Amino acid sequence: MIQQRPDLIAAIRDRFAHVDTCPFQGPRIFFENAGGALTLKSVVDTSAKYAAIPDNQGRDNPAAHALVDTINTAKADLAVLMNASSGQFFAGESGTELLFRMIRTACVNAPKGARVLGSSIEHPASRSAARRWADIAGLTYVNVPHDDATGRVTAADYTRLMTPDVAVATILHASPVTGIGMDVAAISAAIRAVAPECLIIVDGIQHAAHGQMDLDAYDVDGYAISPYKMFSRHGFGIAWISDRLSALPHDMLINAPTTGWELGTRDTGAYATISDVVRYFDWLGGEVSTETDPRARINTAGRAIRSYETHLTDAMINGTGNLPGLREMAHVTILAGADNPAREGLVSIVVAGTPSAEVVTLLNNQGIRTHTRKADHYSGNVLDPLGLPDCIRISLCHYNTEQEVAQLLAALREIGRDG
């Protein structure tokens, strides 16, 4: 869809700030999207607009009423974007903070002696929260090992360790280290087949920018995203919780509404930028289809994004023009395999004979922004089993181009020759 339309690629890129230049470096290619996506220009404008408004929500004046309307509109937009026909959305400090809060609530309300199930592929946000609160609440944490070769965990992997006493389960939607996605709906179904009342919480932070989200189809109880990784900005996270999780005893003010989960006054401008993001998906869906229903347009946009990003990662792996791909470079190893259909806009590699940090510096000196992932508390769960101290993460998004991929391949080829 997108790859056949240079005019659309140009229109997409025109909607993002700093798409090809860094205000501190100058011209550059941005392959560091997993660390934080580019920001929509509309988000920049909206943030400035709301930052100047002195009024607060919950007062009886026109400004306060408008702010409340803005928040309600954003929550309705989120329901369309993520296909949530029930439950509630709320904002918090970050995606990580919201995962901790949802997992904490699920664990402290679980029966004593129950089990908490999670996977070794997960980001430490969910793994740390689940292990900490399982221990505090007197629960047993059970780890589902992921496949080191593919970077995936499957429904069958969860099923092997499922028991009826699993009260809380966590799922990673996509890995920020390898970019490999998990089948959330299938894993959720496998969990519910054995423990139907289990509270299931999903880390959707890495996945959100790379395709569709469908909460009704997942049959889960919590889902967290970080808007700065989905074309908005830093400073807040968004969570969705089911009616069942919403009603459980949780951190709240005394005598406040029992289903209220927000603590303190949230930034109305943050919510407003979410509506900007949803409008962008809606616009893109209109560009690649004739759909008139907003959810249908967003679905189509998600499919177009997935298709185009797969086109770009395929070009990166298999080559483009007369440039060899990563799989043909003897000095390059691709994490999670060259032929992995679960890949979502990200390729992590190691370069033989050259430390990853040095490769990142060499690329950065040529105006190509990538990132080193180290076997530390963030990525050791993926890198340690592979015997790797680090890797180079190359993460793209649907505003990147095949020409940018070609420049990356040319640079990596030269690094091999120099090595």
C-alpha positions in Angstrom: 0.0 0.0 0.0 2.4 2.7 1.2 5.5 1.5 -0.6 3.8 1.9 -4.0 3.0 5.6 -3.3 6.0 8.0 -3.0 3.5 10.8 -2.7 2.0 9.2 0.4 5.4 8.5 2.0 6.2 12.2 1.5 2.9 13.2 3.0 3.5 10.9 6.0 7.0 12.3 6.6 5.7 15.9 6.4 3.5 15.3 9.4 6.4 14.5 11.8 8.8 16.8 13.4 12.6 16.3 12.9 11.9 13.5 10.4 15.3 13.8 8.7 17.3 16.3 10.9 18.3 16.5 14.5 18.3 19.9 16.2 21.6 19.0 17.8 23.3 17.1 15.1 21.9 18.2 11.7 20.9 15.8 8.9 20.3 12.3 10.2 18.4 9.1 9.6 16.3 8.0 12.6 16.5 4.3 13.3 16.0 4.7 17.0 12.2 4.5 17.0 12.0 1.8 19.7 13.6 4.3 22.1 10.9 6.9 21.3 9.1 7.5 18.0 9.1 10.8 16.1 6.5 13.3 17.3 3.6 14.5 15.2 3.8 18.2 14.4 0.2 18.4 15.6 1.2 17.0 19.0 3.9 19.7 19.3 1.3 22.4 18.6 -1.3 20.9 20.9 1.2 20.6 23.7 2.1 24.3 23.5 -1.6 25.3 23.3 -2.6 23.4 26.5 0.6 24.3 28.4 -0.5 28.0 28.3 -4.0 27.4 29.8 -4.1 28.2 33.5 -7.4 26.6 34.3 -8.0 23.3 35.9 -10.5 20.5 35.4 -13.5 20.1 37.6 -14.4 23.8 38.1 -17.6 25.5 37.0 -16.3 27.8 34.3 -16.1 27.6 30.5 -12.4 26.7 30.4 -12.7 23.9 32.9 -15.7 22.5 31.0 -13.7 22.5 27.8 -10.8 20.7 29.5 -13.1 18.0 30.7 -14.6 17.7 27.2 -11.0 17.3 25.8 -10.2 14.5 28.2 -13.5 12.7 27.5 -13.0 13.0 23.8 -9.5 11.5 24.1 -10.8 8.6 26.1 -13.5 8.0 23.4 -10.8 8.2 20.7 -8.7 5.7 22.6 -11.7 3.3 22.7 -11.9 3.5 18.9 -8.2 3.2 18.4 -7.8 0.2 20.6 -11.3 -1.3 20.0 -12.5 -1.3 23.7 -16.2 -1.6 24.1 -16.0 -1.7 27.9 -13.5 -0.9 30.7 -11.8 2.5 31.2 -8.7 4.4 30.1 -6.6 6.5 32.5 -3.3 8.3 32.4 -0.4 7.8 34.7 3.3 8.7 35.1 4.5 6.3 32.4 3.8 3.0 30.9 6.1 1.3 33.4 4.4 2.9 36.3 1.0 1.9 35.0 2.1 -1.8 34.6 3.3 -1.8 38.2 0.0 -0.4 39.4 -2.1 -2.8 37.5 0.0 -5.8 38.4 0.2 -4.8 42.0 -3.6 -4.5 42.3 -4.1 -7.9 40.6 -1.6 -9.6 42.9 -2.8 -8.1 46.3 -6.3 -9.1 45.4 -5.4 -12.7 44.4 -6.1 -15.6 46.7 -3.1 -16.5 49.0 -1.0 -19.2 47.5 -2.2 -18.6 44.0 0.3 -18.4 41.1 1.5 -15.5 38.9 2.5 -16.5 35.4 4.8 -14.5 33.1 7.5 -15.0 30.5 11.3 -14.5 30.3 10.9 -12.5 27.1 9.1 -9.6 29.0 10.5 -6.2 29.6 11.5 -5.7 33.2 8.6 -3.4 33.7 6.1 -6.3 33.9 8.6 -9.0 35.1 9.8 -6.9 38.0 6.3 -5.9 39.1 5.0 -9.4 38.9 7.9 -10.9 40.8 7.9 -8.2 43.5 4.2 -8.2 44.2 3.9 -12.0 43.9 6.4 -12.2 46.8 4.7 -9.5 48.9 1.3 -11.0 48.4 2.3 -14.6 49.2 2.0 -15.9 45.6 4.2 -18.1 43.5 5.8 -16.7 40.4 6.1 -19.0 37.5 8.3 -18.2 34.5 7.5 -19.3 31.0 10.8 -19.6 29.0 10.9 -18.0 25.6 12.6 -19.5 22.6 16.1 -17.9 22.3 16.4 -18.6 18.6 13.1 -16.9 17.6 12.7 -14.4 20.5 9.1 -15.6 20.9 6.9 -17.1 23.5 3.7 -18.8 22.3 0.4 -20.0 23.6 1.7 -23.5 23.7 4.6 -22.4 25.9 2.1 -20.8 28.4 -0.2 -23.9 28.2 2.6 -26.2 29.4 2.9 -24.3 32.7 -0.8 -23.3 33.1 -2.7 -24.6 36.2 -6.2 -23.7 37.5 -4.7 -21.7 40.4 -3.0 -19.1 38.1 -4.7 -15.8 39.3 -2.5 -13.3 37.5 -0.7 -13.5 34.1 1.4 -11.1 32.2 2.1 -10.9 28.4 4.5 -8.9 26.3 3.0 -7.8 23.0 6.3 -7.1 21.3 10.0 -7.1 22.4 11.9 -3.8 22.5 15.1 -5.8 22.1 14.3 -8.0 19.1 11.1 -6.4 17.7 9.4 -9.8 17.7 5.7 -9.8 18.4 3.6 -12.3 20.4 0.1 -13.5 19.6 -1.7 -11.9 22.6 -5.1 -13.3 21.7 -3.9 -16.9 21.4 -1.9 -16.6 24.7 -4.9 -15.1 26.5 -7.2 -17.9 25.2 -4.7 -20.5 26.4 -4.6 -19.0 29.8 -8.4 -18.7 30.1 -8.9 -22.3 28.9 -7.3 -23.4 32.2 -7.9 -20.5 34.5 -10.9 -18.5 33.2 -10.9 -15.9 36.1 -7.2 -15.1 35.7 -6.4 -11.4 35.5 -4.3 -10.9 32.4 -2.2 -7.8 31.9 -0.4 -6.9 28.7 2.7 -4.7 28.0 1.8 -3.1 24.7 4.4 -0.3 24.8 6.6 -1.6 22.0 3.8 -2.8 19.8 1.5 0.2 19.8 3.1 2.1 16.9 3.5 -0.9 14.6 0.0 -2.1 13.9 -3.5 -2.7 15.1 -4.6 -3.0 18.7 -7.9 -4.9 19.5 -8.7 -5.1 23.1 -12.1 -6.7 22.6 -10.4 -9.6 20.7 -7.6 -10.1 23.3 -9.9 -10.8 26.2 -7.5 -9.3 28.8 -7.8 -7.1 31.8 -5.1 -4.5 31.5 -3.1 -3.0 28.6 -0.4 -0.3 28.9 1.2 2.0 26.3 3.7 4.8 26.4 2.5 7.6 24.1 6.0 8.8 23.3 6.5 5.5 21.5 3.3 6.2 19.5 3.9 9.6 18.0 2.9 11.6 21.0 5.3 12.9 23.8 7.1 12.0 27.0 5.7 12.6 30.5 2.7 10.2 30.7 1.5 6.7 30.1 -2.0 5.4 29.2 -3.6 2.3 30.6 -6.8 0.4 29.8 -8.4 -1.8 32.4 -11.4 -4.1 32.3 -14.5 -3.5 34.4 -13.4 -6.4 36.6 -10.0 -5.0 37.3 -11.4 -1.5 37.6 -13.7 -2.6 40.5 -11.0 -4.3 42.6 -9.7 -2.5 45.7 -6.8 -0.3 44.6 -4.8 2.8 45.5 -7.3 5.7 45.7 -8.3 8.7 47.8 -10.6 8.0 50.8 -14.3 8.4 49.8 -13.4 8.9 46.2 -15.4 7.1 43.5 -14.5 3.4 43.8 -13.7 3.0 40.1 -11.4 6.0 39.9 -7.8 5.1 39.1 -6.2 8.5 38.3 -4.2 9.9 41.2 -4.0 13.7 41.1 -4.8 16.1 38.2 -3.6 14.8 34.9 -2.3 17.0 32.1 -5.2 17.8 29.8 -2.7 18.5 27.0 -1.4 15.0 27.2 -4.8 13.6 26.6 -5.3 16.1 23.8 -2.2 14.8 22.0 -3.7 11.3 22.1 -6.6 12.6 20.0 -4.0 14.0 17.6 -2.5 10.5 17.2 -5.9 8.9 16.6 -6.7 11.6 14.0 -3.4 10.7 12.3 -4.3 7.0 12.1 -7.7 8.0 10.8 -6.2 10.2 8.1 -3.7 7.5 7.1 -6.6 4.9 6.9 -8.4 7.3 4.6 -5.4 7.6 2.3 -5.1 3.8 1.8 -8.8 2.9 1.7 -12.2 4.1 0.9 -13.5 3.2 4.4 -15.8 5.7 6.1 -16.1 4.1 9.5 -13.3 5.5 11.9 -12.5 2.0 13.3 -12.3 0.5 9.9 -10.0 3.3 8.7 -7.7 2.8 11.7 -7.6 -1.0 11.1 -6.7 -0.3 7.5 -4.0 2.1 8.6 -2.6 -0.6 10.9 -2.4 -3.1 8.1 -0.7 -0.6 5.8 1.8 0.2 8.5 2.6 -3.5 9.1 2.9 -4.2 5.4 5.2 -1.2 4.8 7.4 -1.8 7.8 7.7 -5.5 6.8 8.8 -4.2 3.3 11.5 -2.1 5.0 12.8 -4.8 7.3 12.8 -7.3 4.4 14.9 -4.8 2.4 17.2 -4.4 5.4 17.6 -8.2 5.7 17.6 -9.3 2.1 19.1 -6.2 0.4 17.8 -3.5 -1.9 19.0 -2.4 -5.3 22.6 -3.6 -5.7 23.3 -3.6 -2.0 23.5 -6.9 -0.1 21.2 -7.3 2.9 22.2 -8.1 6.4 21.9 -11.8 5.9 24.5 -11.7 3.2 27.0 -9.9 5.3 29.3 -12.5 6.8 30.3 -10.1 9.7 26.6 -9.6 10.7 24.4 -11.8 12.9 20.7 -11.1 13.1 19.0 -11.8 16.4 15.8 -13.9 16.3 16.6 -15.1 12.8 16.5 -13.6 9.4 13.2 -15.3 8.5 10.9 -14.4 11.3 7.3 -13.4 10.3 6.6 -12.0 13.8 9.1 -9.2 13.4 7.6 -5.7 14.0 9.8 -2.9 12.5 13.0 -3.8 14.3 16.2 -5.7 13.5 18.9 -6.2 16.1 22.3 -7.3 15.0 25.9 -8.0 16.2 28.9 -7.2 14.1 31.8 -9.7 14.4 35.0 -8.1 15.7 33.5 -4.7 16.5 31.8 -3.9 19.8 28.2 -2.8 19.4 28.8 0.6 21.0 31.6 1.3 18.4 29.3 0.3 15.6 26.6 2.7 16.9 29.2 5.5 17.1 30.4 4.8 13.5 26.9 4.9 12.2 26.1 8.0 14.2 29.1 9.7 12.7 27.5 9.1 9.3 24.2 10.5 10.5 22.5 7.2 11.1 20.9 7.0 14.6 20.7 3.5 16.1 21.2 2.2 19.7 23.2 -0.2 21.8 21.3 -2.7 23.9 23.4 -4.2 26.7 23.0 -7.3 28.7 21.9 -5.3 31.7 18.7 -5.2 33.7 16.8 -4.0 30.6 18.0 -6.6 28.0 19.9 -9.3 29.8 16.9 -11.6 29.7 17.3 -11.7 25.9 21.1 -11.3 25.4 22.5 -13.4 28.2 21.1 -16.7 26.9 22.6 -15.9 23.5 26.0 -15.3 25.1 26.0 -11.7 23.9 27.2 -8.7 25.9 25.3 -6.3 23.7 23.7 -5.7 20.3 22.9 -3.0 17.8 19.2 -2.2 17.7 17.9 -0.8 14.4 14.3 0.2 14.8 12.3 1.8 12.1 8.7 3.1 11.6 6.4 3.7 8.7 7.9 7.2 8.1 11.3 5.7 7.3 12.2 5.0 3.6 13.9 2.3 1.6 16.6 4.9 0.6 17.4 5.3 4.3 17.7 1.5 4.6 20.0 1.5 1.6 22.3 4.1 3.4 22.4 1.9 6.5 23.3 -1.2 4.5 26.1 0.7 2.7 27.5 1.9 6.0 27.4 -1.6 7.6 29.0 -3.1 4.5 31.9 -0.7 4.9 32.3 -1.4 8.6 32.7 -5.1 7.6 35.5 -4.2 5.1 37.2 -2.0 7.6 37.0 -4.7 10.2 
